[in-house]
């Protein structure tokens, strides 16, 4: 079985001053604080969320 790829997502900018959709996307990704890092499996759903707010995130392949 192939090992699924993982993404390490870090919030690099605050959600203050951005639209509610951007804040909701941060919350859906599990990000609450600046420079908090979470890991998610690489799938189209997570990639779509990242593409909505790329200006707030730093994404690394693990």
N, C-alpha and C positions, 0 to 999 in steps of 0.2 A: 504494500500500500504506500502511495506517495505521501511524503510529509508535507502538510500544508504550510504555506509561507505565512510569516507573521509580520505585521507592521508595527513599528513603535511610533506613536503619535504624541507629540509634545505641543502644548499650547504656548505660543511665544508672544501673544498679544492679548490684551484684555477684550472682552466682549462688550464692555461699556461703550455706548455711543453707536452701536451697530443695531441693525434691525432685529426684531424678535425671532425671526427665522434663524439668524446666525447664532443667537444665544441658545435657542432650542437644539440646534445641531451640536453645539458644544456639550450640552447636557446629555444628549443622546449618545455621544461618544464616551461619556463618563468623565469629562473634564470639568473641574470646578474651580481650579486655581491656576494662576500663572505658573508656567514651567512645570506643571504636573505632567507626568508621562503615563500613558496607558498602552497596552498591547492588545491588538485585535488580529484575528485571522484575516488574511487578504482575500476579500470577496467583493463582488460588485456593489453590494449594499454599502459597505464601509468606504469603498472608493468613491461612490456617489456622494456620501456625506463629506468626504475630504474635498471633493471638487466644488462643493457649495461654499466652503470657507477656507480656501488655501492661504489667504492672507493672514490668518490667525494661527496657522499650524506649521509645524516642521515634521516631516514624515521620513522615516528611515526603514529600510528593509532589514529584517533580522534573520 
